Amino acid sequence: MYNRKPVEVPEEADTSVWACTNEGCNGWMRADFSFVEEPECPLCRSAMSMEVRQLPIVVNLSRRPVLQS
């Protein structure tokens, strides 16, 4: 009926994430956005373990190397 544009599906890739080890918590974060080498869960303060998930590609601009002129 209406001329809608098709919805673009974002490109996904294998992404390293930190996932909470607490069974009752769903907390996780991308490894690229972590400030420490072994973070604790920001929701429940439990330990986190490294996993790989299929997630949309996001570029972390704050981690880019600084170009020197």
C-alpha positions as CSV (number, residue, x, y, z in Angstrom):
1,M,0.0,0.0,0.0
2,Y,2.7,2.5,1.0
3,N,6.1,2.7,-0.7
4,R,8.3,1.8,2.2
5,K,12.0,1.5,1.9
6,P,13.3,-2.0,2.8
7,V,14.8,-2.1,6.3
8,E,18.6,-2.6,6.2
9,V,19.9,-5.3,8.4
10,P,23.2,-4.3,10.0
11,E,26.2,-6.3,9.2
12,E,27.2,-8.7,12.0
13,A,30.5,-10.2,12.9
14,D,32.0,-12.4,15.6
15,T,32.7,-10.0,18.5
16,S,34.6,-10.7,21.8
17,V,32.5,-9.8,24.8
18,W,32.7,-10.1,28.6
19,A,29.7,-11.9,30.0
20,C,28.6,-12.1,33.6
21,T,29.2,-15.5,35.3
22,N,26.3,-15.1,37.6
23,E,23.4,-17.3,36.4
24,G,20.7,-14.8,37.4
25,C,22.4,-11.8,35.6
26,N,22.3,-11.0,31.9
27,G,25.1,-8.5,32.0
28,W,27.7,-8.3,29.2
29,M,29.8,-5.7,27.4
30,R,31.9,-5.6,24.3
31,A,35.6,-6.3,25.0
32,D,36.5,-3.2,22.9
33,F,34.5,-1.0,25.3
34,S,36.0,-2.3,28.5
35,F,38.4,-0.1,30.5
36,V,40.1,-2.8,32.4
37,E,41.7,-6.2,31.4
38,E,39.3,-8.3,33.6
39,P,36.1,-6.3,34.4
40,E,33.5,-7.1,37.0
41,C,29.8,-7.0,36.1
42,P,28.5,-3.5,36.4
43,L,25.1,-4.8,37.3
44,C,25.8,-7.4,40.1
45,R,29.6,-7.0,40.7
46,S,30.3,-10.7,39.8
47,A,33.2,-11.9,37.8
48,M,33.0,-11.9,34.0
49,S,34.3,-14.4,31.4
50,M,35.3,-13.8,27.8
51,E,32.8,-15.1,25.1
52,V,32.3,-14.6,21.3
53,R,28.9,-13.5,20.0
54,Q,27.4,-12.5,16.7
55,L,26.7,-8.7,17.1
56,P,26.3,-5.8,14.7
57,I,29.6,-4.1,13.9
58,V,30.3,-1.0,16.1
59,V,33.5,1.0,15.8
60,N,35.0,2.3,19.0
61,L,36.4,5.6,18.0
62,S,38.0,6.3,21.4
63,R,40.5,3.4,20.8
64,R,41.7,4.5,17.5
65,P,45.5,5.2,17.3
66,V,46.4,8.9,17.2
67,L,47.9,10.0,13.9
68,Q,51.0,12.0,14.3
69,S,51.8,14.7,11.7
